[in-house]
Amino acid sequence: MKSTTIEKRKTEWQLQEAKAMFSEVIQSAALKPQIITVRGKKTAVIISYEEYRQLSGPKQNLFNFIRNSPLFGIELELPQRIPEETRELNL
């Protein structure tokens, strides 16, 4: 099962198989997340360290996300709004 192409590498392993082929599982995790099953149930995922860092790194708040966007500061051309009459609501 030593294939070097990403498409041919296995991505789902039974626990006992993952134990026996641990090196292969780790090498494959560098390319794609590896799913470990126990009695047919998906139980765990092994991912690369880089993917882990991205998932567990500090989260940006919405303000910083927008401020760091490449679209920040672009002026949008919005159509003129036509003032509408207000209406009364019976509550």
Contacts in CASP RR format, 6 or more apart in sequence:
PFRMAT RR
TARGET T0000
AUTHOR 0000-0000-0000
METHOD contacts of the structure
MODEL  1
MKSTTIEKRKTEWQLQEAKAMFSEVIQSAALKPQIITVRGKKTAVIISYE
EYRQLSGPKQNLFNFIRNSPLFGIELELPQRIPEETRELNL
1 10 0 8 1.000
1 21 0 8 1.000
1 24 0 8 1.000
2 24 0 8 1.000
3 9 0 8 1.000
6 31 0 8 1.000
6 32 0 8 1.000
9 28 0 8 1.000
9 31 0 8 1.000
9 32 0 8 1.000
10 24 0 8 1.000
10 28 0 8 1.000
10 34 0 8 1.000
11 28 0 8 1.000
11 32 0 8 1.000
11 33 0 8 1.000
11 34 0 8 1.000
11 35 0 8 1.000
12 34 0 8 1.000
12 35 0 8 1.000
12 37 0 8 1.000
12 42 0 8 1.000
13 21 0 8 1.000
13 25 0 8 1.000
13 34 0 8 1.000
13 35 0 8 1.000
13 36 0 8 1.000
13 37 0 8 1.000
14 36 0 8 1.000
14 37 0 8 1.000
14 38 0 8 1.000
14 40 0 8 1.000
15 36 0 8 1.000
15 37 0 8 1.000
15 38 0 8 1.000
15 43 0 8 1.000
18 25 0 8 1.000
18 34 0 8 1.000
18 36 0 8 1.000
25 34 0 8 1.000
25 36 0 8 1.000
25 46 0 8 1.000
26 46 0 8 1.000
28 34 0 8 1.000
29 46 0 8 1.000
29 47 0 8 1.000
29 48 0 8 1.000
30 48 0 8 1.000
31 48 0 8 1.000
33 45 0 8 1.000
33 46 0 8 1.000
33 47 0 8 1.000
33 51 0 8 1.000
34 45 0 8 1.000
34 46 0 8 1.000
34 47 0 8 1.000
35 42 0 8 1.000
35 44 0 8 1.000
35 45 0 8 1.000
36 42 0 8 1.000
36 43 0 8 1.000
36 44 0 8 1.000
36 45 0 8 1.000
36 46 0 8 1.000
37 43 0 8 1.000
47 55 0 8 1.000
60 68 0 8 1.000
66 72 0 8 1.000
END
